[in-house]
Amino acid sequence: MADRARVEARLHELVAAYRFEIAVVFPVVGAVTLLASAWGWLPPALSFNPYFILFGTVVMRLPLVAGLAPLVDRRAAVAVAVLTAYAFGIELLGVTAGWPYGEFAYRIELGPMLAGKVPLGLPVFFFPLVVNSYLLVVLLLGPRARNRLLRLAAVAATVVWMDVVLDPAAVGLGFWRYFAGGPYYGVPLSNYAGWVLSAVVSVSLLDWGFSRAGIQARVADCEYLLDDLVSFVILWGTVNLAFGNLLPAAAAAALGVGLLQTDRFDFAVLRDRGPGTRQ
């Protein structure tokens, strides 16, 4: 237990000291390198380098890991394990049977691939959609988050909203492709029907595993807990703008407005802090 506390304290110090670099610099660099890869501006060894993609993604997830680590008890660990199994199961079903998202396949390796079909690091990509949605909704709803039906419905809708931002950008980059295309920037409407299902299942698991009151207290107390959502808005908003995907870019901006309502990220203050003055 003491070892766990030391690790959590060290991770907290690291994330708190380098918030701007993690939440802003990494997604900006990520957007630039992903777009340069898609446009053929990088040499083959660097273009869509799977380990670079995975490393950058893991770094941007550090605020979530550091922020939620103190809340992970046995029940939460079970929920995370079941959610991991669900994420791999539904993704493998999707690429092999075309259900529930529609027929698609990965065209770029996002790190090591499981059975050559889905990324082994899938939880690193999947979990934040659910967790960030949950944190944002709980913070914005305030006392109304005690209403379980309202909470779950709002979080599930936010998860789908985040995929409204993500999927067109990922298709534009060539991360994956829907065989039949689709009316929404190459994405079929079946994808969003599938995400309604995945959102409901995932949010219900998260809500069962973690204490709502515990999360609400933690998100109110931990200033960097939503920094990964900042990264999401910067990275995927930028990519969508670069491809001229105006609706997804606007959806990303709407998430940014939600973040501003939480008063959680002061760019000017964080930019002006030097390494020796970070708190």
C-alpha positions in Angstrom: 0.0 0.0 0.0 2.9 2.4 0.8 4.5 1.6 -2.5 1.3 2.3 -4.3 1.0 5.7 -2.5 4.5 6.6 -3.5 3.9 5.8 -7.1 0.7 7.8 -7.1 2.4 10.7 -5.5 5.2 10.7 -8.0 2.9 10.4 -10.9 0.8 13.3 -9.5 3.9 15.5 -9.3 5.0 14.6 -12.8 1.6 15.5 -14.4 1.1 18.6 -12.3 4.6 19.9 -13.2 4.2 19.3 -17.0 0.5 20.0 -17.6 1.0 22.3 -20.5 3.5 20.0 -22.2 1.3 17.0 -21.8 -2.1 18.6 -22.6 -1.0 21.1 -25.3 2.4 20.4 -26.8 1.9 16.7 -27.3 -1.4 17.0 -29.1 -0.1 19.8 -31.3 3.0 17.8 -32.2 0.7 14.8 -32.8 -1.6 16.6 -35.1 1.3 18.0 -37.1 3.1 14.6 -37.5 -0.1 12.8 -38.3 -1.1 15.3 -41.0 2.5 15.3 -42.3 2.3 11.5 -42.5 -1.0 11.5 -44.3 0.2 14.1 -46.8 3.5 12.2 -47.5 5.8 14.8 -46.0 7.7 12.4 -43.7 10.1 9.6 -44.5 8.7 6.1 -44.3 10.5 5.4 -41.0 8.6 8.3 -39.3 5.4 8.3 -41.3 2.6 6.9 -39.1 5.2 5.3 -36.9 3.1 3.0 -34.7 5.3 3.2 -31.6 5.5 7.0 -31.8 1.7 7.1 -32.1 1.3 4.8 -29.1 3.9 6.6 -27.0 2.3 10.0 -27.6 -1.2 8.6 -26.8 0.0 7.1 -23.5 1.7 10.4 -22.5 -1.6 12.3 -23.1 -3.4 9.8 -21.0 -1.2 10.4 -17.9 -3.6 13.0 -16.4 -6.4 10.5 -16.4 -4.2 7.8 -14.9 -2.8 10.0 -12.2 -6.1 11.5 -11.5 -8.2 8.3 -11.2 -5.5 6.1 -9.6 -6.5 6.9 -6.0 -10.1 5.8 -6.8 -9.2 2.4 -8.1 -10.3 -0.3 -5.6 -11.2 -3.9 -6.2 -14.6 -3.1 -7.6 -13.2 -0.5 -10.0 -10.5 -2.9 -11.1 -13.1 -5.5 -12.0 -15.0 -2.9 -14.0 -11.9 -1.9 -15.9 -11.1 -5.5 -16.6 -14.6 -6.2 -17.9 -14.5 -3.0 -19.9 -11.2 -4.0 -21.4 -12.6 -7.4 -22.5 -15.7 -5.7 -23.9 -13.5 -3.2 -25.9 -11.5 -6.0 -27.5 -14.5 -8.2 -28.1 -16.7 -5.5 -29.7 -13.8 -4.3 -31.9 -12.9 -7.8 -33.0 -16.5 -8.4 -33.8 -16.6 -5.2 -35.7 -13.7 -5.9 -38.0 -14.7 -9.6 -38.6 -18.5 -9.4 -38.8 -19.1 -5.7 -39.6 -21.3 -5.3 -36.5 -22.3 -3.1 -34.8 -20.3 -0.2 -36.4 -20.4 -1.3 -40.0 -17.8 -3.2 -42.1 -14.4 -1.6 -41.5 -10.7 -2.4 -41.2 -7.7 -0.8 -39.8 -5.3 0.5 -42.5 -2.6 1.8 -40.2 -1.0 0.0 -37.3 -1.6 1.9 -34.1 1.1 0.0 -32.2 1.3 -3.8 -32.0 -1.8 -5.4 -33.4 -3.8 -8.2 -31.8 -4.3 -11.1 -34.3 -3.3 -8.5 -36.9 -6.8 -7.0 -36.7 -7.1 -4.5 -33.8 -4.5 -2.5 -31.8 -3.2 -4.2 -28.7 -3.3 -0.8 -27.0 -7.0 -0.4 -27.8 -8.0 0.4 -24.2 -5.6 3.4 -24.3 -7.7 4.7 -27.3 -11.1 3.5 -26.1 -11.3 4.2 -22.4 -10.7 8.0 -22.6 -13.8 8.5 -24.7 -15.9 7.0 -21.9 -14.0 8.4 -18.9 -13.6 12.0 -20.2 -17.3 12.1 -21.1 -18.2 10.9 -17.6 -15.9 13.4 -15.9 -17.1 16.3 -18.0 -20.8 15.5 -17.5 -20.4 15.0 -13.7 -18.6 18.3 -13.4 -21.1 20.2 -15.5 -24.2 18.7 -13.9 -23.0 19.3 -10.4 -25.6 18.2 -7.8 -27.9 17.0 -10.7 -25.4 14.2 -11.4 -26.9 12.3 -8.4 -29.8 11.5 -10.8 -28.5 8.2 -12.2 -30.8 8.2 -15.3 -29.8 11.7 -16.2 -26.2 11.0 -15.5 -26.0 7.9 -17.7 -28.0 9.4 -20.5 -25.9 12.6 -20.6 -22.6 10.6 -20.5 -23.6 8.2 -23.2 -24.7 11.1 -25.4 -21.3 12.8 -24.8 -19.4 9.6 -25.7 -21.3 9.5 -29.1 -20.5 13.2 -29.5 -16.8 12.5 -29.0 -16.9 9.9 -31.8 -18.7 12.5 -34.0 -15.4 14.3 -33.7 -13.0 11.4 -33.8 -14.2 9.1 -36.6 -14.1 11.6 -39.5 -10.6 12.7 -38.6 -9.4 9.1 -38.2 -10.9 8.2 -41.6 -9.3 11.2 -43.1 -5.9 10.1 -41.8 -6.5 6.6 -43.0 -6.4 5.0 -39.6 -9.3 2.8 -40.7 -11.8 2.7 -43.6 -15.4 1.8 -43.8 -15.8 -0.4 -46.9 -19.2 1.1 -47.9 -18.2 4.6 -47.0 -20.9 6.8 -45.4 -22.7 10.1 -45.6 -20.8 11.7 -42.7 -17.3 12.3 -44.0 -17.0 8.7 -45.1 -18.5 7.3 -41.9 -21.7 5.3 -42.0 -24.6 6.1 -39.7 -24.4 2.5 -38.5 -21.2 3.5 -36.8 -23.0 5.9 -34.5 -25.8 3.4 -33.8 -23.1 1.0 -32.7 -21.6 3.7 -30.5 -24.9 4.2 -28.8 -24.7 0.5 -27.8 -21.0 0.7 -26.8 -21.6 4.0 -24.9 -24.5 2.6 -22.8 -22.6 -0.6 -22.0 -19.3 1.2 -21.2 -20.9 4.0 -19.1 -22.9 1.5 -17.1 -19.8 -0.5 -16.3 -17.9 2.6 -15.3 -20.8 3.9 -13.2 -21.0 0.5 -11.4 -17.3 0.2 -10.8 -16.5 3.7 -9.6 -18.2 5.7 -6.8 -20.1 8.6 -8.4 -19.5 10.6 -5.2 -15.8 9.7 -5.3 -15.4 10.8 -8.9 -17.4 14.0 -8.3 -15.1 14.8 -5.3 -12.0 13.9 -7.2 -12.9 15.9 -10.4 -13.6 18.9 -8.2 -10.3 18.6 -6.4 -7.9 17.5 -9.1 -7.2 20.4 -11.4 -5.7 18.3 -14.2 -8.2 15.5 -14.4 -9.8 16.8 -17.6 -6.5 17.6 -19.3 -6.8 14.6 -21.6 -10.0 16.1 -22.9 -8.1 19.3 -23.7 -5.6 17.1 -25.7 -8.5 15.4 -27.5 -10.1 18.8 -28.5 -6.7 20.2 -29.8 -5.6 17.0 -31.6 -8.8 16.0 -33.4 -10.2 19.5 -33.8 -6.9 20.4 -35.6 -7.0 17.3 -37.8 -10.6 17.9 -38.8 -10.0 21.5 -39.6 -7.0 20.5 -41.8 -9.2 18.2 -43.8 -12.0 20.7 -44.0 -14.3 18.6 -41.9 -16.3 21.6 -40.6 -19.0 19.8 -38.6 -16.6 17.6 -36.6 -14.4 20.6 -36.0 -17.5 22.5 -34.7 -18.3 19.5 -32.5 -14.8 19.6 -31.1 -15.2 23.3 -30.4 -18.4 22.6 -28.6 -16.5 20.2 -26.3 -14.0 23.0 -25.8 -16.8 25.3 -24.7 -17.8 22.7 -22.2 -14.3 22.6 -20.9 -14.2 26.4 -20.6 -17.4 26.2 -18.5 -15.5 24.0 -16.0 -12.8 26.7 -15.6 -10.1 23.9 -15.5 -7.3 25.0 -17.9 -5.6 28.4 -17.9 -3.3 28.3 -20.9 -1.6 31.6 -20.1 -0.8 30.7 -16.5 0.6 27.2 -17.5 2.6 28.6 -20.4 4.3 31.2 -18.2 5.3 28.8 -15.6 9.0 27.8 -15.7 10.2 24.3 -14.7 11.4 25.7 -11.4 8.1 27.4 -10.6 5.6 24.6 -11.3 3.3 23.7 -8.4 
